[in-house]
Amino acid sequence: MLAVLSSETFRRSPKLSRLLKYLCDKRLDGQASEITEYGIALDVLGRNAEFDPQQDAVVRVDTHHLRKRLKEYYAGPGADHPIQIVIANGQYAPQFAGRVEAPLPDEQVVPGTPEPKRLVDKSVLGKWKWFAALVLAALVVIVAVPRYRQTFPWLIGPRVLASPTSGAPASAPAESDEIRIAAGDRTAPYIDTAGRAWLPDRYVTGGTTFHRPTIEIQRTPDPDLFQNGREGQFVYAIPLNPGIYELHLYFAETGVTADTLRNVSIAINGQPTSGVDVASDADGVNTATAKIFKDISPAKDGFLHLMFQGVQPRSFLNAIEILPGIRGKIRPIRITAGDRVFRDHLGQVWLPDQWAAGGRISTRVVSINGTPDAGLYQQRRVGHFSYSIPVAEGGVYTVILHFSENWFTPPNSIGGVGSRVFDVYCNGTTLLKGLDILKEAGGIGNRAVIRTFQHIPASPLGKINLEFAPVSNYSLINAIEVIEE
């Protein structure tokens, strides 16, 4: 590639040189399956996130000109190159092919004598093999080592971060039903407390990564997910199968602590959203929050395009989660007040405790009556605490709270009814006043008590905010469900 880009054929066409370099970089980085018209338009040709390959043929036209320019080069100054760059018609991923040699002339054979054997000079063949190996090694060095890129400054442009090769055609979307991406400079997946893998940053152009490991993050059991991220102006193009999805964008403001906080500007498939002032949304800096968007579908090219803009202060992001969606609603949220995943008798998955602040997690393994899911009540959060659970803005929800009193009952305690009393508030409205779990259970301890509240609107910032305030002894909760109506 070095010799090709250095040639007069390509030096007089910087745009085609950038295109060729981009395609070869992607191929050598193992990302051939991710080369798309949309990515080329954004990364090489300066188009914005609203680019529509169906309406604008600029990528196809420029790639056609690139193929012609490569043919001209290999028919002229590059005719003796043993390795040639080939871009097949209808494709964008280049191939590195050996030069086709002209056939040797036929030997003259004297009638009646055996046909002579063709003799191959092995020393010459060996030299060609070594030459080809050196050319390939040079290609890798040029792509991998930044200082060699500087030799050709007219080629410098944005690069998409490396991501695994799926082996699928360039136009084929990802097959995964769930996609989780941890923004930032990671080399291996991040495994969260629920055992889910968050892939290293990928499908992204622009921005810079950051890492702030010394900052403590509130309202999350996975602080590492929020201590790393990407900031600046950047674009994700994430391949998706056709369908309805739910998008979660995760944030924690760790970079700005002054009164002038930053608003993250977000566009989804070219459509701007209301954006988010992260510190205000989370009710503080160094606090985890998320924005949830329902009824999300890939664009016409099969990719979900997320654009993050903002110069001063710069936009940022910590993580992305994309889940199969339910049309018109978000997926039910189920949280245990514990440190492990729980699967109930219906097969429903309850995630470990999250979005909580204050109090502490306590474990008490006892037999629980009145429920087929006794394991849901073995752990609890106790104290004066709150939850700030992200939901879709504008939605109306049913909130279900699960309790069980397994402390103020014999033989653990001489206490009884009236030993634990507390209030529960939701988005500033009283849900439960003077709740006594033991009294609600008819004075019987170790019994599940469930309270359901309907028609609860999300807060203006898209949250279900729950506060548990003690009146006598600590407040308590075992599990929470939030279901959009």
Secondary structure, DSSP 4 states (H G I P E B T S, - for coil): -HHHHHSHHHHT-HHHHHHHHHHHHHHHTT-GGG--HHHHHHHTS---TT--TTT--HHHHHHHHHHHHHHHHHHTTTTT-SEEEE--TT--S-EEEEPPPPPPPPPP--TTSPPPPPP--HHHHHHHHHHHHHHHHHHHHHHH-HHHHTT-GGG----BPP-----S-TTPPP--S-EEEE-SS-SSPEE-TTS-EEEES-SEEEEEEEE-TTS--BS-S-GGGTSEEEEEEEEEEEE--SS-EEEEEEEE--S--SSS--EEEEEETTEE---EEHHHHHTSTTBEEEEEEEEE---TTSEEEEEEE-TTTTEEE-EEEEEE-BTTBPPPEEEESSSS-EE-TT--EEBPS-SEEEEEEEE-----BS-S-GGGGSEEEEEEEEEEEE--TT-EEEEEEEEE--SSSTTT-S--TTSSEEEEEETTEEEEEEE-HHHHTTT-SSBEEEEEEEEEEPPTTSEEEEEEEEEES-EEESEEEEEE-
